Amino acid sequence: MNSGWSIQLKFKISLHQKDTELLERIQNYFGGGTINKHGPQSVILTISSIKSLQKVFDHFDVYPLVTQKLADYNLFKLAYKIVISKEHLTQEGLFKLVAIKGSLNLGLSSELQSAFPSRSDGITNADKPLVTGSVNQLPDPNWLAGFATGEGCFFVVAQKRADFKQGYSFKLRFSICQHNRDEALLRSLEDYFGCGYIYKNRETFELVFTNFTEIALRSIKILPFFEKYPVEGAKYLDYKSFYKVANIMKAKGHLIMEGRDMILKIKEGMNTGRTN
């Protein structure tokens, strides 16, 4: 390359290997990309061809992102326009791409920082605006179901209790965790469901639902929502187990030994304990 650098654009989605089939469906939807092993238990879809990337943009322009990742998307799309116009073959275009990369994701590597030092006549990071808005403005709650597929967790919490006849207390727990830059989104979700509470943990915020009445009994809460707008992939199997436990608890089955054993068996096969 005349500039000494090559440019490649990549859109990636990484999932647990149990969701390989879901990743294959996404690959087929966009009509391209490769799926490879990514770490001991993950697989990753990588789309880098210009033709397939255009399909990615066509999708997200119609169904826009809501989190702060929208700002990364807009910068990524700007980089795409620079590449398809072949402006990246010029020094000015290369500088623009480095400026964009400096604001994307984790920013520039130490190698790139050394090769393209920030100076008044050179490279400064591209502006990355803060994404504002509310999930309550979404036209389609299927977005939230998809978001929960990637970011939500369904748990059954079992705590040994010597003062309980059946030896355990049980609690349902649904949570969504995000980087603190998306605190506003989680608070919008809290408003959307009208329940839950938010924990701050270093650089993350976690929206948590544990109140049984709010999860399982009220008509607009967690279980009724996901029955109407289901999650996908392996997360759906965890949800169905979560749902079974909720029904046992509704019938007060968790207060007898038989129900306790059923819940413990279901819990054992959820989340990291799931083998299929």
Secondary structure in CASP SS format (residue, H / E / C, confidence):
PFRMAT SS
TARGET T0000
AUTHOR 0000-0000-0000
METHOD secondary structure of the structure
MODEL  1
M C 1.00
N C 1.00
S C 1.00
G C 1.00
W C 1.00
S C 1.00
I C 1.00
Q C 1.00
L C 1.00
K C 1.00
F E 1.00
K E 1.00
I E 1.00
S E 1.00
L E 1.00
H E 1.00
Q H 1.00
K H 1.00
D H 1.00
T H 1.00
E H 1.00
L H 1.00
L H 1.00
E H 1.00
R H 1.00
I H 1.00
Q H 1.00
N H 1.00
Y H 1.00
F H 1.00
G C 1.00
G C 1.00
G C 1.00
T E 1.00
I E 1.00
N E 1.00
K E 1.00
H C 1.00
G C 1.00
P C 1.00
Q C 1.00
S E 1.00
V E 1.00
I E 1.00
L E 1.00
T E 1.00
I E 1.00
S C 1.00
S C 1.00
I H 1.00
K H 1.00
S H 1.00
L H 1.00
Q H 1.00
K H 1.00
V H 1.00
F H 1.00
D H 1.00
H H 1.00
F H 1.00
D H 1.00
V H 1.00
Y C 1.00
P C 1.00
L C 1.00
V C 1.00
T C 1.00
Q C 1.00
K H 1.00
L H 1.00
A H 1.00
D H 1.00
Y H 1.00
N H 1.00
L H 1.00
F H 1.00
K H 1.00
L H 1.00
A H 1.00
Y H 1.00
K H 1.00
I H 1.00
V H 1.00
I H 1.00
S C 1.00
K C 1.00
E H 1.00
H H 1.00
L H 1.00
T C 1.00
Q H 1.00
E H 1.00
G H 1.00
L H 1.00
F H 1.00
K H 1.00
L H 1.00
V H 1.00
A H 1.00
I H 1.00
K H 1.00
G H 1.00
S H 1.00
L C 1.00
N C 1.00
L C 1.00
G C 1.00
L C 1.00
S C 1.00
S H 1.00
E H 1.00
L H 1.00
Q H 1.00
S H 1.00
A H 1.00
F C 1.00
P C 1.00
S C 1.00
R C 1.00
S C 1.00
D C 1.00
G C 1.00
I C 1.00
T C 1.00
N C 1.00
A C 1.00
D C 1.00
K C 1.00
P C 1.00
L C 1.00
V C 1.00
T C 1.00
G C 1.00
S C 1.00
V H 1.00
N H 1.00
Q H 1.00
L C 1.00
P C 1.00
D C 1.00
P C 1.00
N H 1.00
W H 1.00
L H 1.00
A H 1.00
G H 1.00
F H 1.00
A H 1.00
T H 1.00
G H 1.00
E H 1.00
G E 1.00
C E 1.00
F E 1.00
F E 1.00
V E 1.00
V E 1.00
A E 1.00
Q E 1.00
K E 1.00
R C 1.00
A C 1.00
D C 1.00
F C 1.00
K C 1.00
Q C 1.00
G C 1.00
Y E 1.00
S E 1.00
F E 1.00
K E 1.00
L E 1.00
R E 1.00
F E 1.00
S E 1.00
I E 1.00
C E 1.00
Q E 1.00
H E 1.00
N H 1.00
R H 1.00
D H 1.00
E H 1.00
A H 1.00
L H 1.00
L H 1.00
R H 1.00
S H 1.00
L H 1.00
E H 1.00
D H 1.00
Y H 1.00
F H 1.00
G C 1.00
C C 1.00
G C 1.00
Y E 1.00
I E 1.00
Y E 1.00
K E 1.00
N E 1.00
R C 1.00
E C 1.00
T E 1.00
F E 1.00
E E 1.00
L E 1.00
V E 1.00
F E 1.00
T C 1.00
N C 1.00
F H 1.00
T H 1.00
E H 1.00
I H 1.00
A H 1.00
L H 1.00
R C 1.00
S C 1.00
I C 1.00
K C 1.00
I H 1.00
L H 1.00
P H 1.00
F H 1.00
F H 1.00
E H 1.00
K H 1.00
Y C 1.00
P C 1.00
V C 1.00
E C 1.00
G H 1.00
A H 1.00
K H 1.00
Y H 1.00
L H 1.00
D H 1.00
Y H 1.00
K H 1.00
S H 1.00
F H 1.00
Y H 1.00
K H 1.00
V H 1.00
A H 1.00
N H 1.00
I H 1.00
M H 1.00
K H 1.00
A C 1.00
K C 1.00
G H 1.00
H H 1.00
L H 1.00
I C 1.00
M H 1.00
E H 1.00
G H 1.00
R H 1.00
D H 1.00
M H 1.00
I H 1.00
L H 1.00
K H 1.00
I H 1.00
K H 1.00
E H 1.00
G C 1.00
M C 1.00
N H 1.00
T H 1.00
G H 1.00
R C 1.00
T C 1.00
N C 1.00
END
